[in-house]
Amino acid sequence: MSLEKVTKSEIIKKFGKDENDTGSTSVQIALLTARIQYLTNHFKEHKKDFHSRRGLLKIVGRRRKLLKYLRNNNFEEYKKVIKELGLKG
């Protein structure tokens, strides 16, 4: 699934329990994935933007920790999120 042109509210509706569920692990992972995809495309044009690259690495680390947490606590939800976002797992 490509999250490039999807708005934040659409991501929350798809992965959350309701419209106000912004804090659940699966919503956070989906939002971070959208941000990672945006920054990846940004770096194709701006190859020397090293300050943003550091931010990207921090976001990737945060998503990895959330995925690990979700895998350990709710494996069914983890499999669903991995499949929906097209991540390795």
C-alpha positions as CSV (number, residue, x, y, z in Angstrom):
1,M,0.0,0.0,0.0
2,S,1.4,3.4,-0.9
3,L,0.9,5.9,1.8
4,E,2.4,8.9,-0.1
5,K,-0.9,10.7,-1.0
6,V,-2.9,9.5,1.9
7,T,-3.9,12.0,4.6
8,K,-3.3,11.5,8.3
9,S,-7.0,11.2,9.1
10,E,-7.4,8.5,6.4
11,I,-4.5,6.5,8.0
12,I,-6.1,6.9,11.4
13,K,-9.5,5.7,10.1
14,K,-7.9,2.7,8.4
15,F,-5.6,1.5,11.3
16,G,-7.4,2.8,14.4
17,K,-10.4,1.7,16.3
18,D,-12.2,5.0,15.6
19,E,-11.4,8.5,14.4
20,N,-9.9,9.6,17.7
21,D,-7.6,6.6,18.1
22,T,-4.2,8.3,17.3
23,G,-2.2,6.5,20.0
24,S,-2.6,2.9,19.2
25,T,0.6,1.1,18.1
26,S,-0.7,0.2,14.6
27,V,-1.7,3.8,13.9
28,Q,1.7,5.1,15.0
29,I,3.5,2.5,12.8
30,A,1.3,3.5,9.8
31,L,2.0,7.2,10.3
32,L,5.7,6.7,10.7
33,T,5.7,4.6,7.5
34,A,4.0,7.4,5.6
35,R,6.6,9.8,6.9
36,I,9.4,7.4,5.9
37,Q,8.1,7.1,2.4
38,Y,7.8,10.8,2.1
39,L,11.4,11.4,3.2
40,T,12.7,8.6,1.0
41,N,11.2,10.4,-2.0
42,H,12.6,13.7,-0.8
43,F,16.1,12.3,-0.8
44,K,15.8,11.2,-4.4
45,E,15.8,14.9,-5.3
46,H,17.9,16.3,-2.4
47,K,20.8,13.9,-2.1
48,K,22.9,16.1,0.2
49,D,20.2,16.8,2.8
50,F,22.0,15.1,5.7
51,H,20.1,16.9,8.5
52,S,16.8,15.3,7.4
53,R,18.6,12.0,6.8
54,R,19.3,11.9,10.5
55,G,15.7,12.5,11.3
56,L,14.8,9.7,8.9
57,L,17.1,7.3,10.8
58,K,15.4,8.3,14.1
59,I,12.0,7.7,12.6
60,V,13.0,4.3,11.3
61,G,14.4,3.3,14.8
62,R,11.2,4.4,16.4
63,R,9.1,2.4,14.0
64,R,11.3,-0.7,14.5
65,K,10.8,-0.4,18.3
66,L,7.0,-0.1,17.9
67,L,7.0,-3.1,15.5
68,K,8.9,-5.2,18.1
69,Y,6.5,-4.2,20.8
70,L,3.5,-5.1,18.6
71,R,5.0,-8.4,17.6
72,N,5.6,-9.4,21.3
73,N,2.2,-8.3,22.6
74,N,-0.3,-8.8,19.7
75,F,1.1,-11.0,17.0
76,E,-2.2,-11.1,15.0
77,E,-2.3,-7.3,14.8
78,Y,1.4,-7.3,13.9
79,K,0.8,-9.7,10.9
80,K,-2.1,-7.5,9.8
81,V,-0.1,-4.3,9.9
82,I,2.9,-5.8,8.2
83,K,0.7,-7.1,5.4
84,E,-1.2,-3.8,5.0
85,L,1.9,-1.6,4.9
86,G,3.9,-4.0,2.7
87,L,6.8,-4.3,5.2
88,K,9.2,-7.2,5.7
89,G,8.3,-9.2,8.7
